[in-house]
Amino acid sequence: MDKNIWLLLRVRFISQQRLNIFKVAGHKKEKSKRLIYLICLAIIALMASFYSGAIAYGLGYLNMTQLIPLYAFLIASFLSFFFTIFKANGELFGFFDYDTLMSLPIKTTTIIASRFMYLYIWNTLLSLLIMLPAGVIYAVFSNPNRLFYCFWIIAMFTVTLIPTTIATIIGAVITAIASRTKHASLISTVLMIMLLISILAASLFAGGSIRALILIN
């Protein structure tokens, strides 16, 4: 892989999280705010991981252990999709440092690839928070063979790839449509909200239909 992609990734991560502020002398107030933010972020991550493990444990306790992998896959995929939908426009198409990046001797495809990798890495971190505790609980209840562990490790790093790609394509289509109007940002936001509402409505309808079929059978 092009080393420039990793360089851009590193710069993007540091600038987005403002980690370079800890290297600057002074700015004690800003450092304190950033430290509190990072601590809160870590607490939220731990809570999400605990919540995932608790749901998996509940399924195992109710003798529905076989549903744990499906639950983990679906939650990780949906979170990745929604996260990318909201971030794709700013990360891939409307980034504020466009002029600076385009002035560098770096290919446009390299810049886009680095931004896509940035979204993919964040989605993979979300996937780990969901699938790691769920996989541990599943292993405790079902005692699977060694092949499961290999499959699960691979899945934790690949399950977000498809939803990230699909959400990026949808984001590109929405951006292309909105860019033809006078109020591109507003139209883009409205279209994304309508899309998410449609997806949630379809999910609720599908879930109700499945429950109805189960009750009938």
N, C-alpha and C positions, 0 to 999 in steps of 0.2 A: 504493500500500500504506500501511496505517496506520503513522504515524511511531512510535507506541508499540511496535509490533513490533520495529522496529530499535533502539529504546531498550532494551527488555527483552533483546534479543539481545546488545547491547553489555555490559549489566550482567551477564548470565549468563556470557558469555565471560570477562570480567575476574574475576568471582568464582570461576568454576570453575578457571581457571588461576592464580588468586591473583596476578595481575599488579600489583594495587594495593599489594602489599607493597614494591615497589621505590620507591614514592612516600613511604613512611613512614620517618622518621628512625630510625636504630638498626636493631635486628633483623638484625645482620650474619649471624648463623648461619642464620636463616630465609631470608634473601636468597640466601646461598650454596647452600642446599639447593634452592631454587626454580630458581636458575640452572643448577645441575647437572642438574636434572630436565628443563629446557627443552633443554639441550644434548643429553642422552640421547634426548629425543624427536625432535630434529632428525636425530641420527645414525641412529635407527631408520627415520625417513622416507626418508633417503638410501639406506639399505640395501634397503628395500622397493622403491624406485624402480630401483635398480641390479639387483636380482633380477628385476624385471619385464622390464627391458631385456635382461638376459642370456637369459631364457627366449625372448623374442621373437627375439633374434639366433640362438639355437639352432634355432628353427623355420625361420628364413630360411636358415640355413646348410644345413639338411637339405632344402631346396627345398619347404618347407611354409609358404611365406609367406602363403598364403590363409587359414591357420588363426590368424594373429596377431590380427586384429580380433575373431574369435570368442573366443579365449582372453582377451583384454583385457576384453571385455564380460562374460564369465562370472565372471572373478575379481572385477571391480569390483562386480558385482551380488551375488555371494555374500558378500563382505566387508561390503557395506552392509547386507545382510539380517541377518547374524549380529550385527553391531555394534548395529543398531537393536533386535533382539530382546532383547539384554541391557540396553540403556539405556532402552528405551521405558517400562518400569514406573516407574523413578525420575524420568525426565524429564517424563513426561506425566501420570502418575497418582499417584505417591507422593512428590512433591518436598517437601523438608524445609521450604522457606519458603512453604508453602501459605497459612498464616494471614496472613503479611505481604503476599503478592501479592493475596489476595482482599480485603484491606482497602483496597487502592488503588482509585481511581476509574477502573478499566480493565475492559473487558468480559472475561468468562471466555474467550470465543472468541479474543480477542486474545492472552491468555496462552498458550492451547493452541497457537495458530498460531506464536507466537514459539518455543515449545519444539520444535515440529515443524521449524521452520526451522533451529533449532540442530542437530538431528540431521541434517537434510538438508545443511547446510554442512559438517559433519564428514565425512559420507559422500562429498560432492563432493571434499573434499580427498583422501580415500582414492582416489577415482576418478582424480584427477589424477596421483597417485603411480604408479598402475598404467598408465593409458592414455596418458599423455604420452610416456614412454620407448618404450612399445610402438608408438605411432603413428609416432615418429621412425624406429625400426628398420624398420617396415613401409614407410615412404616411401623409405628408402635402398635396400631390396631390390626394391621393385616400381615405384618412380617413378610414382606415380598422378597423375591430372589434378587440377586446382585444386578441383574439386567435392568430392574426398575430404577435403581440408583443412577446408573449410567444414562438411562433415558430421561430421568427427571432433571439431572444436571444440564443435559443438552437443552431440554425444554425450557428451563428457566432463562436461558440466554437467547432463545430463538422464538419463543411464543409471541413476543411483541413485534417481531419483524413484519409480519403480514398486516396487522392492524395499523402499524406506523406507516407502512407504505400506502395502504388504502386511504388513510386519513390525509396523508400528504397529497395524494392525487386529488381527493375531494377538495382539499384546501386550495390547490392550484386552480381547479375549475371554478370555485367560488370567487377566487381573486380575479380570474380572467373575466368573469361575468360582471363583478362589481367595478372593475377598472374602466368599464365602458360607460359608467354613469358619473354624474357630477359629485355625488356624495359616496365615494367608493368605500370609505371606512364604515360608514353607517350601514350601507347596503350589505357589506360583507358580514357585519355583526348580525344583522337581521336574518340573513340567509343561514348562517351557522346555527343561530338559535332555533329557527324553524326546522332545520335538519335534525338537531338534537331532540327536539320535541317529537318529531316524527319517529325517530328511532326508539325513544322511550315508550311512546304509545304502542308501537309495533311489538316491543318487548313485553309490555304488560298484556297485550292481547294474546300473544303467543303463549305466555305463561299461564294465562287463564284458560286457554284452550287445552293445554297439556294437562292442567289439573282437572278439567272437566272430563277429559278422556280417561284419566286414571280413576276417577270416581265412578264413571260409567262401567269400566271394566271390573 
